[in-house]
Structure formats: C-alpha cells, structure tokens
Amino acid sequence: MSFGLLAQEIQKGYFRSPVKPGGRNYLSGNFSELRPNHFHTGLDYKFGGAEGEPIYAAADGWVYRIKISSFGYGNVIYLKHPSGNITLYGHLRNFNPKLQAWMRNKMYEAKQNELEVYPQPGELPVKKGELIANGGNTGSSGGPHLHFEIRDSLDRAMDPLLAGFPEILDNIPPTPQKIAIVPLEIDSRVNGKFQRLEITPVLSGASYRIPETVKVTGKVGLEIQSYDKLDGAENQNGFPKFEISDESGLLYTLHVNRVDFNYTRHFLLHTHQNRFTKLYFQPELKFDFLSPRSPETGIFQVEAGQKKSIQIKLLDAYSNARLVNLTLTGADLDSTISDGPAPAKAQTSYFKHHMKIKVAQSDKGGLAKFFVGNQSYEILPAYQDSQSRTYLWDLRFGIPSKIDLCSEVLIPDLIGKLPVGEEFLLATDKLQVKSFENSLLEDLYLRVGFSGPASAPVLRLQETTEYLWNPIELAWDVSGYVGNKEKTHVYLRSPNGARSFAGGTWEGGQIRFQTRNFGSFVLAEDNVKPTITPIRVNSQGIRFTIKDNLSGIKSFEAWVNGEWVLMRYEHKQAVIWSETKNEQVFKGAVLLKVTDLAGNVAEWKGTIP
C-alpha cells in the first residue's frame, strides 16, 4: 500500500460511517467537547443502552495498533489508511473472530492479561465497511457506545464530523450559557473591582446579548461557557469555532481543529475549571487555536468614557451559527468601591500571579505592610468602602512571608515559586517539592498547609481546581507517624472523604511520592487482602469477582493445572474471567493470585475434576 506522508484535512466521502452506515446515528459526545480534565477528541455513537452493535472499518487500511485494557479506551483498534489518516474505535466489547484470535495468541505468548501490540504494516489488512468489532462498554466508559476518532498522520485528533457522515444531522446552532469578563493585570478592573464577573446572556431575536454594560479598566479577557446540540438528541455537546469581532470587523478566531495528545492536559490552561473556554492569548498554552496567535490577541482595553461593542460568533462543524453581543465601557481606576460585607477575618484569593486580600476596615490604619525577604513595603488599598479594604499584590515582585494589615497579621501559606519549563526544587522543614521541565502549565506559586496529629497528618497543596501538566515529586516529613510503613501509602482525599492511591516510598521519616493533582493528602494503612469470590469454576472456564477495600487492584494471575491462563477484567463490575486458546478444556488445580497496590496478595485455590 502507498500511504500519504501527511493528511492535512479530512476528505469528504473518504470515510464511511463506522456505525449503521446508510442509517441514522445519534451522538452522546462530539469533537472539542469539554470533559473533566480533557477535550473529547472524537464522536460517541449511541447504541440504545445495549452492547454488541456491529462496528465497521471507516476506510481501507490495516490494523496498526490494537489493545486490550481495563481502562482508558478499553478494547481498542487503530487503523491506518492510505490517506495517512488514522481511525480509532474504542470501548469495544470484542474484536472480530480473526482479530480476537490473533490478539489472544499474542497475549498468551507474552503471558499478559492486558496488552498493546503494533502489528507490521499490512499484516492485518481491512477493507472499507468490513466488520472489525462489536461495540461495548470496556475501559473508562459510562455506558455502551463507540468512541470513534479520525487523526492525521502526526497522530493529532481531528473533527470526524468534517468527514460529512450523512447519518448524523445537525441543524441547531450552539447555545451560550455564560460570559465571563476577567482581569489580566494588577491594575485591571471589572465593574471597579479586581474580580471575575460571570453574566448570563439573554435571547434577543435569533441572537443573545449581555443585558448590562460592563465597566472595565485596564486589560481584560473574555471567557465563554456554551454547548451545541445535534438533531434528535438532548446531549450538550461541544463545537469547534469562535469568531470575535468589534465595530471594525473580525478581530480573531479560536478554532479547535486539531488536538495534539502530547499536550492534552493543556486543556486545563485553555479552560476555566473545565467549563469556560478562554478567548484570549496565554503565553504558556501549547495549543495554537488562536489566529492570529500574538500576545495581544483577545486582550481588550477600553479608554475611559469610551464604549466597545463586541460580537462573539459560535460556529459548529455544520456552520450553524449563533451570535452573542456585549458592550464594554472604559472607566478610570476608582479607589472607593462598594464591595459587600466585610469578612470576619482576612480573605485571601489568588488569580495566576496576583494575590488579593480583603479585610474589614479598622481604626488602626489602612496601610498594609508586606514583608518580603529583608525588605518591607507599605501599600494602600487598591479600593475600599466603609466596611472593607482590598489589597492587591503581584507575586512576581516577591513572595511575602508576613503581611501586617493593621487590624491583624496574615501569614500566607505560600512557600515559593516553581517556574514553568524547568526543573526546580523548593524545600521547607516539612516538605520538599520538585518540579520537572514538563510538570507545570504555567508559573506556580505554591501554597502548602499542614494539619492533623502526628498519627494522622494531612498535607494540603493548592486547591482541587488548580492543575498540573505532569507530576511533581514531593518528600513529606511525617517523622511522628508510627504505623506499619510497609503497608502505609499516601492517598489523595476528596472533599467527600473518598481516598485514591498516590503511593510513595519511605526514606526514614519521609515518604516520597508523585502527584499530578492538587488537594488534601493523607496517610492510610492497607493491611487487608483483596477479596476473591468464585462465580463459576468448571471445565469450560473460570470466573470471579475481585475487590479491594482501599488501595485498589494492581494485578492478577491465574493458572490451571500449572498452565498460565489469560484472564479478562471489567473493573466496573469487578469481574474477571478466563479466555482460552483453541477452546481448551480446563482440568486440575486452579490458582488465582490477586495483588493490591499496597502489596497485599490474596489467593484462591480449587480443583476442576
């Protein structure tokens, strides 16, 4: 076969629908949809809640990658095509008999219960419209469906709807939910305050508008929360394109046309808390969705007394469009702004490199003193009213160890700055934090808190709504801990109390671990073996449920009559079952070993007569 070196665009008519070709299809998800912590990079085809839907090859090609897994895409096939494109078919129940047997043999050769293989080019050819699998619910799937992707030759996801599948209909324009106006510099204000302002647009004819004029000072940016719907489905999906204009015409576009999986977690910088798309330039963002991509793109600044009318056009893959209109009015800095009730104690919040402190008024004075290193700096409130004062501090100028607010002394929980794009180490008497070249999305001003007794210490890092690109490494001094260190590990504790395994290795009184998430970390001791419950053990096969009470299942291995047996796993049902070669009949001693992440090993033994 002759393969193209680079597929820049999706050629209409080249790909056939992988589900019900020539029929009618409905989607529960589409390309560029905002999902928790990631872009959705393909189409999710609905099956009506049932597994087994026939899945067909979208074009001629060959299997270039195939995997059986309990997580992620689950059982998945990647096809490469003469155009240079790659198509992906995920969450499959099973492959067709030829591919299933081929993969089973590879797994027995490797003695691996989960395996990913890259066949030789042309080793497993397929034809357009050939049955390659049946749809399922494997991996990190919340119900039976097919996850389908089209990628270019550089393995970047593209919008499959551009293939022009007639089975999918969309005549509905996108819908805006909220517009946010955000300050971008320390002297920026939104309605007089250094604040993020979210406004719900209202329908006005066929368009939407912001029902109020927003006063802005300095440089501000826009963010938008929105969704799209396709015909015949109520799912709130994504859409790929925004066009932003003012009175002079088109200013810039934001077009999610390709997603590079090397930078997929930069989605967390591209959005605000996975919900709002940021419509302004960010220097550390690896995606190049903005055009033009320059430092001033999406930065709005309106002179005092002037007005700027802005229009945001929302465009889906079928060119259905919706307009949102808003007006920004320029205003001078005002040091006297009504800011609601005063807090009982100083409130501190952070936005990128800005620190904001709101404190009650005091008859002891209004100058705040910031202590940075051997220096101290007195600053006036950025704005105030009769009840409260608000101070702003640029952390790039220095990290304060103490702030005298006249009425109280504030000790920030900041321990230092981790610079983006380089290896760096921060250390205190209780904690060492190491970042790597690709750990951070942007400069990080690290906030740390310690609580709890020595027997149950708690480490708090940032907030759960802040993010990393890749893991950082921490060495946490918990010298007072007296539990069984061999079975004790670090867990990330969610607000509802659930704990997820983070791991760690002990080095004297320290435990060293890595994390890609922020929040509260605790120690927990797991001495309990996984549980194994037989469902069926006979000559035709073996089937069990396996569960673990805390750290989670790490691995499992089975042998029948001394021979290794392939075991498939569905973690959502906690079920494992055997898959044999050549319709093998089982006889003899059965041994199943299950190991959890804390190293506890459970065994089940039996005999098949």
Secondary structure, 3 states (H helix, E strand, C coil): CCCCCCCCCCCCCCCCCCCCCCCCCCEEECCCEEECCEEECCEEEECCCCCCCEEECCCCEEEEEEEECCCCCCEEEEEECCCCCEEEEEEEEEECHHHHHHHHHHHHHHCCCCEEECCCCCCCEECCCCEEEEEECCCCCCCCEEEEEEECCCCCEECHHHHCCCCCCCCCCCEEEEEEEEECCCCCEECCECCCEEECCEEECCEEECCCCEEEECCEEEEEEEEECCCCCCCCECCCEEEEEECCEEEEEEECCCECHHHHHHHHHHEECCCEEECCCCCCCCCCCEECCCCCCCCECCCECCEEEEEEEEECCCCCEEEEEEEEEECCCCCECCCCCCCCCCEEEEECCEEEEEEECCCCCCCEEEEECCEEEEECCCEECCCEEEEEEEHHHCCCCEEECCCCEECCCEEEEECCCCCEEEECCCEEEEECCCCCCCCEEEEEEEECCCCCCEEEECCCCCEEEEEEEEEEECCCCCCCHHHEEEEEECCCCCEEEEECEEECCEEEEEEEECEEEEEEECCCCCEEEEEEEECCEEEEEEECCCCCEEEEEEEECCEEEEEEEECCCCEEEEECCCCCCCCEEEEEEEEECCCCEEEEEEEEC
